[in-house]
Amino acid sequence: METSFHSIKLCTEAHLPEITEILNEAILNTTAIYDYKPRTLESMKNWFAEKQSGNYPVTGIFDHREMLLVFATYGPFRNRPAYKYSAEHSLYVRLDMRGKGLGKRLLREIIRAAEMQQYHALIGGIDASNKVSIMLHEHEGFVHCGTIRQAGYKFGRWLDLAFYQLLLKTPVDPQEE
């Protein structure tokens, strides 16, 4: 397992070129994200501003040269008040860093962050054919809670979207306000 990373820390706007590169590789070559076209740096600036205004962390693992190896974030699950304790997360690993245990470390970190922010449900929408991501999530306690068949179409085929959920012990005192 790769352990030569320098640090786990919050990403800043200065990391957007690396975040964009990692995300665009996933868009162009995988079903980890159901997009067709690469994101522009300008669109990612808007994405990052939305994350910051919503107090949603964008966390990364960096190597000893401060290069971003993997990033993860979460945001609203749905836009209704009663969903305020649920968050949907995403995690992307740089192509040459996959299979080195970095995704597991960062998933654990965002679980801790979600607990600190008093979320109750952390939800991941995972392409049902992505066995590596499914195994990662199951290893960290996520359970399959449903699949939407043929939810997406990419690379000339229909894609099933599986939802995995981890229930947290937070919030301590949930409110309906």
C-alpha positions as CSV (number, residue, x, y, z in Angstrom):
1,M,0.0,0.0,0.0
2,E,1.2,3.5,-0.9
3,T,2.0,5.5,2.2
4,S,4.3,8.2,0.9
5,F,1.7,10.9,0.9
6,H,2.5,14.2,2.7
7,S,-0.8,15.2,4.1
8,I,-4.6,15.2,4.2
9,K,-5.9,18.7,4.1
10,L,-8.6,20.9,2.7
11,C,-8.2,21.9,-1.0
12,T,-8.1,25.5,-2.0
13,E,-9.0,27.3,-5.2
14,A,-5.3,26.9,-6.1
15,H,-5.8,23.2,-6.4
16,L,-8.6,23.5,-9.0
17,P,-6.4,22.7,-12.0
18,E,-5.4,19.4,-10.4
19,I,-9.0,18.7,-9.3
20,T,-10.2,19.4,-12.8
21,E,-7.6,17.2,-14.3
22,I,-8.5,14.2,-12.1
23,L,-12.2,14.8,-12.6
24,N,-11.9,15.1,-16.4
25,E,-9.9,11.9,-16.7
26,A,-12.8,10.2,-14.9
27,I,-15.4,11.8,-17.2
28,L,-13.5,10.8,-20.3
29,N,-12.5,7.3,-19.4
30,T,-14.8,5.9,-16.7
31,T,-18.4,5.6,-15.6
32,A,-17.5,7.0,-12.1
33,I,-19.3,10.2,-13.2
34,Y,-22.2,10.4,-15.6
35,D,-20.9,13.3,-17.6
36,Y,-19.9,13.4,-21.2
37,K,-17.8,16.5,-21.6
38,P,-14.8,17.6,-19.6
39,R,-15.3,20.4,-17.2
40,T,-13.7,23.8,-17.8
41,L,-11.6,25.5,-15.1
42,E,-14.2,28.3,-15.1
43,S,-17.0,25.9,-14.3
44,M,-14.9,24.3,-11.6
45,K,-14.4,27.7,-10.0
46,N,-18.2,28.0,-9.7
47,W,-18.4,24.5,-8.3
48,F,-15.7,25.3,-5.7
49,A,-17.5,28.6,-4.8
50,E,-20.7,26.6,-4.2
51,K,-18.9,24.1,-2.0
52,Q,-17.4,26.9,0.1
53,S,-20.7,28.8,0.4
54,G,-22.5,25.7,1.5
55,N,-19.7,24.8,4.0
56,Y,-19.0,21.5,2.2
57,P,-15.3,20.5,2.5
58,V,-13.2,19.6,-0.5
59,T,-10.5,17.4,1.0
60,G,-7.4,16.0,-0.7
61,I,-4.4,13.8,-0.1
62,F,-1.2,15.4,-1.2
63,D,2.2,13.8,-1.8
64,H,5.5,15.2,-0.4
65,R,5.7,17.6,-3.4
66,E,2.2,18.9,-2.6
67,M,0.7,17.3,-5.7
68,L,-3.0,16.3,-5.3
69,L,-3.4,12.5,-5.5
70,V,-7.1,12.1,-4.6
71,F,-10.0,14.4,-3.6
72,A,-13.4,14.0,-2.1
73,T,-16.3,16.2,-1.2
74,Y,-19.9,16.1,-0.3
75,G,-22.9,18.3,-0.8
76,P,-26.7,18.3,-0.4
77,F,-28.5,15.0,-1.2
78,R,-31.7,16.8,-2.2
79,N,-32.9,20.4,-2.0
80,R,-35.7,20.1,0.6
81,P,-35.4,21.1,4.3
82,A,-36.1,17.6,5.7
83,Y,-33.0,16.3,3.8
84,K,-30.6,18.7,5.7
85,Y,-29.0,15.8,7.6
86,S,-28.2,13.8,4.5
87,A,-25.2,14.5,2.2
88,E,-24.1,12.9,-1.1
89,H,-20.4,12.4,-1.4
90,S,-18.0,11.8,-4.2
91,L,-14.3,10.7,-4.3
92,Y,-11.9,10.7,-7.2
93,V,-8.4,9.2,-7.3
94,R,-5.7,10.2,-9.8
95,L,-5.3,7.5,-12.4
96,D,-1.7,6.5,-11.4
97,M,-2.7,6.4,-7.7
98,R,-5.6,4.0,-7.9
99,G,-5.3,0.8,-5.9
100,K,-2.9,2.2,-3.3
101,G,-5.3,2.6,-0.4
102,L,-5.7,6.4,-0.7
103,G,-9.4,6.3,-1.4
104,K,-10.0,4.4,1.8
105,R,-8.0,7.0,3.8
106,L,-9.9,9.8,2.3
107,L,-13.3,8.2,2.6
108,R,-12.7,7.8,6.3
109,E,-11.7,11.4,6.5
110,I,-14.9,12.7,4.9
111,I,-17.0,10.4,7.1
112,R,-15.3,12.1,10.1
113,A,-16.0,15.5,8.6
114,A,-19.6,14.7,8.0
115,E,-20.0,13.6,11.6
116,M,-18.4,16.7,12.8
117,Q,-20.9,18.7,10.8
118,Q,-23.7,16.7,12.3
119,Y,-24.9,14.9,9.2
120,H,-26.8,11.7,9.7
121,A,-26.7,9.9,6.3
122,L,-23.8,9.9,3.9
123,I,-24.9,8.7,0.5
124,G,-22.9,7.6,-2.5
125,G,-24.3,7.1,-6.0
126,I,-22.0,4.5,-7.6
127,D,-22.1,3.0,-11.1
128,A,-23.3,-0.6,-10.4
129,S,-20.4,-2.0,-12.5
130,N,-17.8,-0.2,-10.4
131,K,-16.9,-3.1,-8.1
132,V,-13.8,-1.4,-6.7
133,S,-15.8,1.5,-5.4
134,I,-18.6,-0.7,-4.1
135,M,-16.1,-2.9,-2.2
136,L,-14.5,0.2,-0.8
137,H,-17.8,1.6,0.5
138,E,-18.9,-1.8,1.9
139,H,-15.6,-2.2,3.7
140,E,-16.2,1.2,5.4
141,G,-19.7,0.2,6.5
142,F,-21.9,1.5,3.7
143,V,-24.8,-0.7,2.7
144,H,-26.6,-1.0,-0.6
145,C,-30.0,0.8,-0.3
146,G,-31.2,0.6,-3.9
147,T,-30.4,0.6,-7.6
148,I,-32.0,2.7,-10.3
149,R,-31.7,0.6,-13.4
150,Q,-30.6,2.2,-16.6
151,A,-30.4,5.6,-15.0
152,G,-27.6,6.8,-17.3
153,Y,-26.3,6.1,-20.8
154,K,-22.6,6.4,-21.5
155,F,-20.1,4.6,-23.7
156,G,-22.9,3.1,-25.8
157,R,-24.6,1.3,-22.9
158,W,-27.2,1.8,-20.2
159,L,-25.8,2.3,-16.7
160,D,-27.4,1.2,-13.4
161,L,-26.9,3.6,-10.5
162,A,-26.5,1.9,-7.1
163,F,-26.9,3.9,-3.9
164,Y,-24.9,3.1,-0.8
165,Q,-25.5,4.7,2.5
166,L,-23.8,5.0,5.8
167,L,-25.8,6.1,8.8
168,L,-23.9,8.2,11.3
169,K,-24.7,8.6,15.0
170,T,-25.1,12.3,14.5
171,P,-26.8,14.7,14.9
172,V,-27.1,14.6,18.7
173,D,-30.2,16.7,18.7
174,P,-32.0,16.9,15.3
175,Q,-34.4,19.7,14.7
176,E,-37.2,20.3,12.2
177,E,-36.2,23.9,11.6
